[in-house]
Amino acid sequence: MGLLQGFGVTFKQMFLPRVTSLYPEEKRPKPERFHGRHVLNRYEDGMEKCIGCELCAGVCPAKCIYVRGADNNPDSPVSPGERFGFVYEINYLRCIHCDLCVEACPTEAITETKLFELSFTNRDDAIYTKAELLVDDDGRAQRQPWEFWKGGEDDDTSGWMRATSPSGDAGFEGRVAWSNELGFGYREPEKGQSDSVAPTPGPGEEQS
Amino acid sequence: MTAPQSLAAGDPLFAGGVDPAVVLILIIKTVAAFALLMVLVLFYIWFMRKVIADMQNRVGPARAGGRYGVLQTLADGIKLFFKEQSVPDGADPFVFRLAPYLSIIPAFLAFSIIPIGGEVSILGHTTYLQLADPAIGVLLLLAMSGIGLYGVMLAGWSSGSKYPLLGSVRASAQLLSYEAAFGLAIVAVLLHSGTLSTRGIVDAQAWTSWDSFATSWYWTVAFVSFVIFLIAAIAETNHPPFDLVEAEQELVGGFVTEYTGIRFAMFFLAEFMNLITMSAIAVTLFLGGPSGPALGFLSATGTVNTWLMPMFWFFTKLLVLLFGTVWVRASLPRMRYDQLMDLGWKWLIEIAFVAVMVTAVVLVARNEAWNRFVVVPAAIGGAFCLLGILRLCMPRQSELIEEEV
């Protein structure tokens, strides 16, 4: 009577809960280290973090980042340092979202958000310029017309994501190694890969 | 004065001769039947996809037409309508274009004999709620399913391509094999009802009391035939688990491989129409058609009890059978070709044949007032003996293999 058993199986399935989520209306939470499109972050005073060092461009295996630095005008500096990213472009037709640029960045200027729904329809849109990558005055990613995401999906995108072990050093686990950020300020470090390592104050770290 | 026994004769609509009102009623009925079948197909495809999705723990269509995707089929149809239609170089262009119509028109015609409701009054004329009530009744269904086969066969042949040809050869072999069992299953009902007219068959199963469910409807007295009819009907309409005609894993798309656009859609429309017609025929022959308890607290001649309740019962029964087809589709894997032929020739035809003979014996015994406690067991015993002899005559599988070697 295996035949009838089969009918029983299919009938029973009708009353079980569905595993499918209705995607655009109902989005599942993304992994913490999701690699989506980039943002260029700013300090709490609105200054840009990018110093135009081109390390991200150098490390990029897909050669999709184009950076040109320029000297800051001392009267109205764009970034707190000597230089700033004058041109910053990422070609999303080439980007493989490997996150190496984020690892390379010395100032936590570039990070990857969790935004991935970029349905651009021409090559100009695919190349994100500095104006599009830079966070707005609230420290949030700017939503481009061809991007499909709602508010809140760009949360937890910045340096918070790689506070575990800068430079791959487990000794930095659980320690805030990053500067404050526009709109969010100081962010708690992510829990480390091993709970046994107690957080130790780093050299020159400010007590807040 | 009685109307001549023409194809449309049974209907009391023609009792008083043909006048413009009668023609108008006929046109209305034709359009209504056409629209009803189209809507039923749209509904069935959506229903099938939704139920199968449920059975496979999916969501199914959920976009077109609101949360439940009710208009998904319509959207698919519109899409297919506007797609480019191509005719392959190797095809016979005329036959290639003709085949979809040969498939879809018989599907429509077969539906016209289904009694959907009881006797109603439109524009002062009494008529049946069915498009036509020809005296040949059920035979028309068999004829139409035979012509529908030409659509499939010619589609495969005219495509000028291997897989469609294989698909259509399978289709013709399958249809021929199951037509016999199908016809024999119907014969059992015809013996009981004594008429070919679908209206006559439905009238013979009229609802008199709650016993009618078991005593008046033919599914109990012809239970074996009922089961064989259901199996053969699914096989006739090429639906899973008998869909070898378009077995994607073996034949790409079967006979529709070379078809695109609305011609492709027409084949599937015809296929689903046939399935609905077959289910409706099963309701008519075995489940009493539109007969069912009326609402006792309302007038027996009121609109509700003459128009709505018979239709309600008809569509309820139809829905149950349609759900059954979907359930089978979701549960059973496709049969192998030799299994299909074995089932058809070695089992269904024999059993259907024996069922017909037993039915005949029982009916004769009833008419002649023979002792039914002797005749019925004797008939069944004789039938089993006959089956056993037939079985013994068949070559065993091992012998067949030896012959091949």
Interface residues (C-beta under 8 A of the other chain):
Chain A: L3 G6 F7 V9 T10 F11 Q13 M14 L16 R18 V19 T20 L22
Chain B: V51 D54 M55 Q56 N57 R58 V59 A62 W327 A330 S331 L332
